[in-house]
Amino acid sequence: MNCTHDNLIKLFWNGGNENGERLELNEKGVKYALLLALKDFTPRTEKRIGKDPFGAEEMLEELEKSKSYSQKFLKFFDDDKKDEEEFDNWHGERCKEFFDVFSSKYENFNQKNKYGKAQKVINMTFKYIYCLKGAEEKEKYFEFCHMPLDSITLEWFYRLGEKGEKINVEIKGKKIEEKIGRKYPSWSNLRKLSEGDKKEKVKVISYGYMDIQKTIRKYFKNKEKLTPLKAEFIIWPQMQLVLASEALFSNLIELNKDYINTGEIYSKILEDYNKEYENREVNEPTYKKRINKIFRKRSIKDKIQCLDEILILAKNNKQDELIFEEI
């Protein structure tokens, strides 16, 4: 996989500001990276006490005034490289400082309920910094950076469970290993630690941010040249394409079911369907749900080829020709 620094930033941001100037990994560049990350905070979803929501510029001003926040990131690259535990502690300190500044300014905004908001700002700041000129010379400093978590990356994380990947969580002193499930809230409501119920036996209710990150780290442990942060440059646009292709497939198969045994990839999908659901009628009510499940298992390349095949078939099908007419 050719995941060089230049190839990765082409998928995201070229490090330029609104004037087209390529920023460097210095005080000005880091502060701009933090500003862009604060725009990912989506302040409109939080209720500010007594006033309108902060804009990203106002938030940056508050962080700089109270905590010299951008300087902490700049100093991160001047100090000795941190190991895994040291980075996690550093990350936790930045999250705490974020809540120190804003917990009194937003309703119900604290580390317990909104850890997902702070992690997004910190992790996206590192992602933007990675795109700055000179960041490639600091490659080793990004080794233990976390993957920014949002609805897209959490969906990718969930699908690791479909591949058989497991998560290790610790609930009230008891360690539990289980296949990854959809046991998490929206990204903004993530908590730092996992939660569970211990009535008869410990049951995992919700994965915490740190257990998710540790699982992602473990997954990439033996992936050559990929770290959680670098992988996110690929995963985010790829998952958008995956989700869009699945939604389109789901709608296209409603047009006409006479595409059976036509199209190379679609034929293979139908073969897989027939193997898994032997002797089931194609037009039964659960067909759509099941064929979508089969489609989900295909690679992104297969998904795109399959859509190409169906679109061509649909376009040439008299029954569906009205779909392609302008109104």
Wavefront OBJ file of the C-alpha trace (Angstrom):
o trace
v 0.000 0.000 0.000
v 1.544 3.281 -1.141
v 0.469 5.334 1.896
v 3.165 8.012 1.717
v 2.678 11.380 3.384
v 1.968 13.084 0.047
v -0.568 10.468 -1.028
v -2.437 10.642 2.271
v -2.824 14.413 2.393
v -4.147 14.386 -1.188
v -7.168 12.589 0.271
v -7.825 15.362 2.782
v -6.161 18.789 2.827
v -3.079 20.270 1.185
v -2.141 22.427 4.175
v -3.208 25.684 2.547
v -5.083 28.560 4.166
v -7.822 30.722 2.620
v -5.137 32.742 0.806
v -3.687 29.639 -0.839
v -0.560 29.792 1.327
v 0.942 26.387 2.229
v 1.334 26.487 6.002
v 4.234 24.970 7.894
v 4.494 23.048 11.123
v 5.134 26.127 13.236
v 3.122 28.344 15.558
v 1.021 29.832 12.760
v 0.336 26.468 11.107
v -0.542 24.670 14.340
v -2.929 27.418 15.401
v -4.649 27.238 12.015
v -4.875 23.438 12.317
v -6.548 23.848 15.714
v -8.983 26.375 14.247
v -10.002 23.933 11.504
v -10.421 21.159 14.076
v -12.684 23.379 16.170
v -14.954 23.730 13.152
v -15.412 19.945 13.343
v -16.655 20.386 16.927
v -20.127 21.290 15.540
v -21.004 23.807 18.292
v -24.562 24.137 16.959
v -25.373 20.758 18.544
v -24.503 22.045 22.028
v -26.618 24.530 23.971
v -24.544 27.433 25.226
v -25.611 28.798 28.588
v -27.293 32.161 28.181
v -25.815 33.012 24.765
v -25.576 31.966 21.140
v -23.211 29.056 20.320
v -19.520 29.798 20.022
v -17.977 30.048 16.584
v -14.668 28.268 15.992
v -12.756 31.575 16.207
v -14.303 32.354 19.609
v -13.507 28.874 20.872
v -9.901 29.231 19.746
v -9.646 32.564 21.535
v -10.995 31.042 24.768
v -8.579 28.092 24.608
v -5.588 30.295 23.870
v -6.477 32.788 26.604
v -7.033 30.137 29.286
v -4.672 27.311 28.357
v -2.292 28.452 25.568
v -3.757 25.414 23.861
v -2.000 25.532 20.503
v 1.356 25.851 22.264
v 0.765 22.440 23.869
v 0.538 20.893 20.398
v 3.573 22.795 19.150
v 5.609 21.712 22.174
v 4.498 18.112 21.556
v 6.735 18.046 18.472
v 9.663 19.723 20.215
v 9.787 17.300 23.140
v 11.056 13.732 22.958
v 8.721 11.357 21.152
v 6.123 9.890 23.509
v 5.448 6.185 23.854
v 1.931 4.752 23.786
v 1.121 5.296 27.462
v 2.671 8.754 27.513
v 0.645 9.812 24.501
v -2.602 8.546 26.042
v -1.853 10.531 29.213
v -1.030 13.641 27.164
v -4.263 13.212 25.200
v -6.250 12.856 28.428
v -4.737 16.077 29.807
v -5.743 18.002 26.673
v -9.294 16.655 26.953
v -9.464 17.735 30.595
v -8.245 21.227 29.688
v -10.869 21.434 26.958
v -13.612 20.740 29.483
v -12.018 23.103 32.020
v -12.638 25.888 29.511
v -16.057 24.944 28.123
v -17.940 22.896 30.755
v -19.269 26.095 32.351
v -20.290 27.524 28.985
v -22.410 24.666 27.626
v -25.255 22.766 29.285
v -24.455 19.224 30.474
v -21.025 19.468 28.872
v -18.442 17.441 30.793
v -15.951 14.597 30.504
v -18.532 12.019 31.550
v -21.124 12.836 28.897
v -19.254 14.507 26.040
v -15.787 12.988 25.820
v -16.446 12.384 22.143
v -16.507 16.114 21.475
v -13.082 16.752 23.009
v -11.438 13.756 21.307
v -12.703 14.967 17.940
v -11.023 18.360 18.364
v -7.711 16.927 19.568
v -7.539 14.110 17.026
v -8.564 16.314 14.109
v -5.933 18.860 15.163
v -3.299 16.158 14.735
v -4.811 15.179 11.388
v -4.596 18.771 10.134
v -1.081 19.148 11.546
v -0.046 16.018 9.627
v -0.902 17.925 6.419
v 1.369 20.889 7.203
v 4.656 21.389 5.398
v 7.429 19.790 7.429
v 5.166 17.266 9.181
v 6.701 14.447 7.133
v 9.964 15.108 8.986
v 8.129 14.455 12.282
v 6.536 11.205 11.135
v 7.505 9.266 14.272
v 5.588 11.679 16.510
v 2.295 10.586 14.932
v 2.825 6.870 15.632
v 0.521 6.651 18.657
v -1.983 9.328 17.675
v -5.599 8.232 17.941
v -8.048 7.806 15.088
v -10.634 10.626 15.045
v -13.994 9.047 15.875
v -17.221 10.129 14.227
v -20.206 8.366 12.662
v -18.126 7.282 9.631
v -15.143 5.815 11.494
v -17.383 4.230 14.140
v -19.259 2.439 11.349
v -15.908 1.156 10.050
v -15.049 0.069 13.612
v -18.349 -1.795 13.946
v -17.684 -3.647 10.704
v -14.427 -4.957 12.126
v -16.698 -7.097 14.269
v -18.259 -8.531 11.123
v -14.738 -9.664 10.199
v -14.427 -11.406 13.561
v -12.360 -8.754 15.366
v -12.802 -8.576 19.127
v -12.644 -5.819 21.715
v -11.255 -6.072 25.235
v -13.029 -3.962 27.834
v -12.655 -3.586 31.567
v -15.820 -3.168 33.656
v -15.538 -2.703 37.417
v -12.211 -4.501 37.529
v -13.319 -7.404 35.344
v -11.832 -7.854 31.873
v -14.162 -8.990 29.102
v -13.398 -9.978 25.513
v -16.192 -10.060 22.949
v -16.818 -9.638 19.246
v -17.203 -5.968 18.386
v -20.857 -4.934 18.365
v -22.753 -1.688 17.997
v -22.419 -0.912 21.677
v -21.694 2.790 21.592
v -23.663 6.047 21.459
v -23.227 8.763 18.831
v -19.611 9.930 18.574
v -20.317 13.176 20.439
v -21.747 11.291 23.424
v -18.889 8.814 23.787
v -17.599 8.411 27.333
v -13.956 7.890 28.152
v -14.400 4.492 29.822
v -16.616 1.523 29.024
v -19.791 0.989 31.015
v -21.418 -2.213 32.164
v -24.028 -3.792 34.367
v -22.992 -6.102 37.206
v -26.137 -7.659 38.635
v -25.546 -11.357 38.042
v -22.583 -11.245 35.689
v -20.812 -8.339 34.100
v -22.454 -7.232 30.864
v -20.994 -4.591 28.565
v -23.494 -1.792 27.933
v -21.371 0.747 26.112
v -17.785 0.785 24.822
v -15.657 3.621 26.098
v -13.459 5.815 23.939
v -10.187 4.394 25.267
v -11.187 0.749 24.756
v -12.202 1.545 21.171
v -8.847 3.244 20.518
v -6.890 0.363 22.057
v -8.762 -2.083 19.814
v -8.000 0.017 16.735
v -4.332 0.219 17.729
v -4.168 -3.543 18.116
v -5.758 -4.014 14.688
v -3.073 -1.901 13.027
v -0.208 -3.318 15.066
v 1.005 -5.504 12.210
v -0.267 -3.405 9.325
v 2.813 -2.236 7.469
v 3.210 1.571 7.386
v -0.298 2.214 8.728
v -1.134 3.751 12.101
v -4.646 4.571 13.369
v -4.308 8.239 12.382
v -2.809 7.574 8.939
v -5.373 4.853 8.245
v -8.184 7.326 8.917
v -7.096 9.384 5.891
v -8.086 6.348 3.781
v -10.954 4.954 5.853
v -13.047 8.126 5.965
v -13.456 8.710 2.198
v -13.546 4.969 1.564
v -16.406 4.415 4.027
v -18.342 7.292 2.493
v -18.029 5.525 -0.858
v -18.994 2.182 0.689
v -22.109 3.587 2.379
v -23.163 5.491 -0.740
v -22.724 2.394 -2.932
v -24.762 0.266 -0.512
v -27.582 2.811 -0.458
v -27.591 3.000 -4.265
v -27.558 -0.791 -4.610
v -30.486 -1.076 -2.220
v -32.524 1.305 -4.372
v -31.451 -0.133 -7.737
v -32.506 -3.683 -6.962
v -36.018 -2.352 -6.407
v -36.234 -1.320 -10.071
v -36.260 -4.758 -11.601
v -35.286 -8.170 -10.294
v -34.684 -9.570 -13.795
v -30.953 -8.869 -13.483
v -30.317 -12.393 -12.194
v -27.419 -14.128 -13.984
v -26.512 -10.931 -15.845
v -23.383 -8.999 -15.032
v -20.202 -10.640 -13.782
v -20.208 -9.383 -10.181
v -23.976 -9.303 -9.751
v -24.120 -12.945 -10.862
v -21.573 -13.834 -8.167
v -23.625 -11.957 -5.571
v -26.691 -13.963 -6.587
v -24.653 -17.179 -6.381
v -23.621 -16.269 -2.832
v -27.246 -15.466 -2.047
v -28.441 -18.832 -3.332
v -25.785 -20.670 -1.317
v -26.651 -18.851 1.904
v -30.427 -18.854 1.424
v -30.958 -22.111 -0.444
v -34.463 -22.748 -1.821
v -35.685 -19.272 -0.878
v -37.853 -17.397 -3.335
v -36.123 -14.325 -4.826
v -39.261 -12.202 -4.554
v -40.009 -12.986 -0.937
v -40.367 -9.976 1.436
v -36.975 -10.506 3.047
v -35.118 -10.692 -0.259
v -33.985 -7.058 -0.245
v -32.598 -7.255 3.281
v -30.739 -10.468 2.507
v -29.295 -9.424 -0.848
v -28.092 -6.177 0.761
v -26.329 -8.259 3.407
v -24.535 -10.236 0.682
v -23.600 -7.012 -1.127
v -22.102 -5.556 2.074
v -19.584 -8.377 2.207
v -18.089 -7.561 -1.200
v -14.965 -5.425 -1.605
v -15.322 -1.768 -2.567
v -14.021 -2.614 -6.072
v -16.681 -5.292 -6.488
v -19.360 -2.924 -5.208
v -18.519 -0.257 -7.777
v -18.325 -2.782 -10.644
v -21.641 -4.282 -9.625
v -23.298 -0.850 -9.624
v -21.862 -0.159 -13.075
v -23.394 -3.399 -14.332
v -26.818 -2.748 -12.814
v -26.942 0.866 -14.000
v -26.206 -0.207 -17.581
v -28.839 -2.934 -17.368
v -31.382 -0.565 -15.857
v -30.703 2.118 -18.461
v -31.322 -0.383 -21.279
v -34.400 -1.893 -19.659
v -37.714 -0.655 -21.111
v -39.448 -1.182 -17.790
v -37.092 1.256 -16.027
v -36.464 3.802 -18.785
v -38.622 6.501 -17.157
v -36.159 6.651 -14.248
v -33.574 8.118 -16.622
v -35.840 10.759 -18.185
v -35.542 14.426 -17.157
v -38.739 15.991 -15.863
l 1 2 3 4 5 6 7 8 9 10 11 12 13 14 15 16 17 18 19 20 21 22 23 24 25 26 27 28 29 30 31 32 33 34 35 36 37 38 39 40 41 42 43 44 45 46 47 48 49 50 51 52 53 54 55 56 57 58 59 60 61 62 63 64 65 66 67 68 69 70 71 72 73 74 75 76 77 78 79 80 81 82 83 84 85 86 87 88 89 90 91 92 93 94 95 96 97 98 99 100 101 102 103 104 105 106 107 108 109 110 111 112 113 114 115 116 117 118 119 120 121 122 123 124 125 126 127 128 129 130 131 132 133 134 135 136 137 138 139 140 141 142 143 144 145 146 147 148 149 150 151 152 153 154 155 156 157 158 159 160 161 162 163 164 165 166 167 168 169 170 171 172 173 174 175 176 177 178 179 180 181 182 183 184 185 186 187 188 189 190 191 192 193 194 195 196 197 198 199 200 201 202 203 204 205 206 207 208 209 210 211 212 213 214 215 216 217 218 219 220 221 222 223 224 225 226 227 228 229 230 231 232 233 234 235 236 237 238 239 240 241 242 243 244 245 246 247 248 249 250 251 252 253 254 255 256 257 258 259 260 261 262 263 264 265 266 267 268 269 270 271 272 273 274 275 276 277 278 279 280 281 282 283 284 285 286 287 288 289 290 291 292 293 294 295 296 297 298 299 300 301 302 303 304 305 306 307 308 309 310 311 312 313 314 315 316 317 318 319 320 321 322 323 324 325 326 327
